[in-house]
Amino acid sequence: MKRSFLILSVLAGTAFFPLASRADEPDTRVARASYISGDVSYQRGDVEGWNGLRVNTPLVTGDSLFAPEGGRAEIDLGSGIVMRLDGGTQVDLVNNTRDVAQLGVNGGVLDLSARSFPRSFTLEIDTPSAAATILEPGRYRVEVTDRVATYAVVQGSMSLAVDGQQFDVREGESLRLEDTDPPTYAYGRIGPRTQFQAWGDTRDARVQRSSSARYVNSEVVGYEDLDDHGSWRESRGYGQIWVPSGMPAGWAPYQSGRWIWQDPYGWTWVSNESWGWAPYHYGRWVQTDNSWGWVPPPPRGYRGPSAVMNIEPVYAPALVAFVGGGNWGVSLSIGGSAIGWVPLAPAERYYYPWQPAPRATTSSYTNIMVSNAVTIVTTNTFATAPVRPIRVGQTQIERAPVIGFTAVGVVPSRASLVVSPERSQGSPPVPRVTTERPMVARLVPPPRPQPFTQKVAEIEKTGKPVARPVAVEAAVGKPFVAGTQAPAGVKAVSALAPVGRKELAARPGAEVRAPKKIERDIAPPTPAGDRGRPERERATADAAAAAAVKPAPVTEAAVLPPMKPELAPAPAPRPVQPDPRPAGQPESATSPAPGNGHGKPPQQDKNTPPPHETTIAPAPAPRPVQPDPRPAGQPESATSPAPGNGHGKPPQQDKNTPPPHENPSAPATKAAAPAPVTPSATPAPSQPPQPAPNKKKTKKDKNAPVPTPAPAPPEPAPTPPTEGS
């Protein structure tokens, strides 16, 4: 009863607070090493030296990767973006935040798969030859050698910025840049699919057919690995939970692996289980029916228990609470200080190291009472080696002091930064730089992360990770502008070719497509709806220009047909509004009785003409044709026959944009005509074009009752023409 009351109290206390807030999450996105084949190495940005790369190793801005000949690696950057390295490829994670992913390819072959594209997101690939901006979801391949770079678009589109020029590469195309004298470029078709690309296809297919996608939020990284290592079960209190298969007796989460230090998150769990990314960095753990089950962040639109709905798909270094420490009485029995951790349950909130966490006791955590749920190690092995649990009685565990959500009091060392030992320089897995050419970049890259040797004193003093391991300035992640200094090893994209360098020219015999000037903000291509995939949500220059001229509002009864702006005729050479009738057809064939509305396109029945006729007024110059047939001073009713006749009127009077004093849809009555005025003997000059229709009268005319269709009235007697007619 006491435990049930405790769980309800925790639920009530967390119902009004998200378990992890995006506002509190730093602008640092953590990538995951999701596949490793061969002796792949990586170098952290805050230390020197190369180490072996393992699956589930977290990677951040400033880290570098190298796959030797015969090796392969797959790195999940998050947000549906995955990069794959073939043998002999080195890639730098120049920048990886919520808004920017900037990769540097020094050599080798990079295959990039972008399943989705977050809003206001920029993805750039920098090489010694050019900076490539990915414009939409798709599949891309970049190959870099000493003097040649090839950019291929299997699906999607990209834009390349070179010295003073910009090239667009479309789907099914490739662009080859050669650093010769002078430099040359050549368009071509993409080559045949290689074994490396076929392997990438199988990796993409795993995600597309994953059954776990029905139960997990799409923003969770690594959920596709759950299909082959467990099953989904219905839980009475938590909905669908995932239960790993093949676990030994007494197994519990967060026991097979080790802890490493990574700013700004601090102590981060690296699992030995191949599936151990999503269940250890997202969601919560519970024990039901004597089995541990993972409760994931639910998919969008989920409706269920509040404890599950509050779990957000936000990365955490490890969703545990730490207990013990130097003042723990158990340290006397093991000959040193000890520290332990317990997995958080769905109703328990996680706090990042920079968040003020509330004071708690071990009785506050649901899983503290579960057998073997608390893992305890000595503080010496915690920071330097894989987990080797020690046995501690349940009574001592329940009395252990709560440390918080990071292992405060344990200072990291050089051995706390990586999982594998450092490799000697010159060994095959360590890359050898074959060129000293700088990398071309459109976006300003961040500086190198602060070295660990400079951070350790601050960490020891505060007991917390460094909040800003990378000194980010306002210009970082944005296009280079005049006055922005490029860091060492980076060549900024410029609108002008460097002094002394010859401009690119098409290679003889290759397909030619004239480049264009470099755009500071590259516009994406026109969306192709027939390809059936989401396009990037950014306005193009053409769309912005078209939006500047807004068409007149229309009602539901008058829906104008779509009209392409580029097909709209220019208004300048049109002295007279166009006739809506087909060529050669008499006016009476399409002009029924007033108010009929038949025989015309839908828009012709409204007082709001098409956009290209409404927003641009005719030139005020005198009309060269069709003068007013009325004698000077004669009122309009004297020469205007019944509406719909089509005789005795200037041609412009038959249009749907009438002068303000006319209403073509109203019935012809003598009562509606103005009082007669004595005509003048002086002929009237040519009538200037009429102004735009009055909005109030247009509204009144639109609401006028529509009479029953009737045959056209008999033709009236012709009016004697005036001079000049």
Steps between C-alpha positions, in 0.01 A plus 500: 500500500783734591676433169178559301452834671860592419455423130182706485678789669782491245248486216315802636823692543613442142169533318548873452864484393651342190756234587754671278462850362625599155551854624758366746676283244832650381551581134714188465380200308660164583563260211514124539742248351232255382711257293870414500678253272877474513752692706330842492660782703383832636655803664320712756508871441627578851794256509789392278541151367280242326302223668295205384136579422229274639127476437300737726792740545360856528650759263476879517626811322876487441538120480665330199451151351713276282407169335808314368506297181253215533311672783162672516318719747150642538433810709146608587499879533139511617190648334505223238847587363752216473851509353698194394875475451662260256854367541768770485263784601560773757214727613503785750188583699556873454169604655196305620223701666122521481520736200825408322683184398834583338725216387857514369616231257880492466509189284314184412132428430210633706143375451237726657136402556255770610162340572353828622596864517424702814356846454763777470778239489825529300708201391838572341786279380838677477781367282830647372329571166156643589232536765186295428166601650234227515167651397246227574457146632669239285814298446841652420854380436824699521837358393824691561850415378817708491396722209148389401166526678176345371155589632215266406127535571320167506184664629440866589707803397804693619675828428878539483688822573842522337736795450273773370244259353208283606386174339171317552497119484166334438368152557682237296793734426859526615747788487874442476744772606866467405769711663702542182642809331251642425245324725224322305155365566291240321136393541401141444265224607551312825701183467379146563413399855800375695513238774541779751184670381310171494599449863363845578172403332461205735566724800233745386255214443538396866361833611218505246366157598560530876199382700621699802411823318135438598579531871791749516521869421674554167754737660647219709833389354565126462150358541547280190751286694229383739324278243766228498577498873166493680124517474217741578247414768185661629536632856196588707644817643741613223358385167750343260841425656807338344653196673852394396549133416780263593599681820671291774338439837524800728559741212410867552539815291820708514726210600675393177718794395696785653491872579689768308516877547361729233425869533247657539315188627760359737500127573354318199409132473651294214327163469660176385165379361467571128144628559605709798448856377128578496414317828785670690473857371121530464196368687481316836528145640250298703479140620180315420438123523858448626642656182653836432317703237585829329229768485578716192409859423164443328435587136321820403129492572533244778230501767562298814628517858634843593825346624565377145372807316745719696803309374648720229739386223791703637852358529649446847847363586340235725155488655606390848530640852832462686535394864789442742825693482786565739279535811320173444549254785546210261840639402643367828422142404648516149809698586410816307220725383222355287235638270183348356218586261140394447289528178225761511137389470242669273361725775843638597648811350859526379707814570797606292821601682427870442148475645436546874373159609276464808624325812399134495550175689542143378138432592399748228596259221273216394773261382707528820296213645545273198752223551832562321377832359770707675848454354791584733871534417802660661566859402841402360358259244198721430710759316760278335368153416195296398241431766589231754214498754560431867248340735337725760209410724153635428485674838820693425366593157182644646707710743736630232510878461369635169762679291276620219488446126875518441783340693604805697833456678656272237756700300567376144848426374653443158390137525138616556463647151502198269403134510799350318870565571691751290667373186858564409575750227576337166287191552264414209179626671648850540442722195784650305423843356585498129422863424539830676230675301257703715133407520251715309204609717191715453409493869726639770632199695533508879845500659655184637359382835680603814775245580427264785819599679360853531155385613591247767586764761157664457328160515681409820409834654129506412429128478303565181575475128602804299181660369662639183783275384496680162521879499221579255481853361205664327642438151549124549266291287412790271630579149826689473460873444746778435722552802458151648839346567539139388680274750820319415453219251174643364450691175183708505275502196531832320302665225831562321768251406826538699766719348727305271265200467339430166124457493345161440429402142308208351717202419522446122236256381302508825143616552491876546271690731585859573563566869346792682616751756532374855185552705540587865182307580463216253144458379368142485361357177139522398311225691429197283175359630505200268802356679290427805736616773504807726674807365693757695288770664685811389362769266678541170582829334237439232233430760587816689472708183163347414370563852578870467202539262197363680186417301168649598302294751246258361201326649422131507261547210775640278817292525756622254692236306870474592717722291875486477656844550754437228218439248312821579535746207678824567255789547705765321432405136129442561308823433171308516390228739491156331183345373415178690333345194681237290661630186252557217189443708225769476413689813141380506619138529634551849301802622165380641231709657606709797556297813491167316855395583507222238745467216780679687792380709416518874712809563328695226179509706657697782598858538844394613702426185810276490798628704694622198207723397408630844824612654639692203302797373508587126726781388326842513585582140204566261362187344589478132187309400129483574404862592181573690205486254290738706469870408682732735311547824250224427432270797596139482140376481443685175731275303528188716261227389373232731772309682621190327421629150860540395421779245553871523765478776873541490671159532632576848148534636448123459770416749450387855679805635235767421523870573385588851164635377411176312371172632492241220323242714201726588181490286455782252225737619427860409456584866864417567623740228601856592286799396535589131729786413481705183768370268767730380591549139870484584636147452648339813869423502623146539405371842800425727524162671273462799637470852480179708146404605363636823527232773173591670302485177672176405381343822145629439500370141622159607208460737241613243238236417565301190199504265377197317695446177323642200580522131683809383269798426452617141765722363412870541522755232856611438603832647626757248878502520687803616800653335810284512309175547 
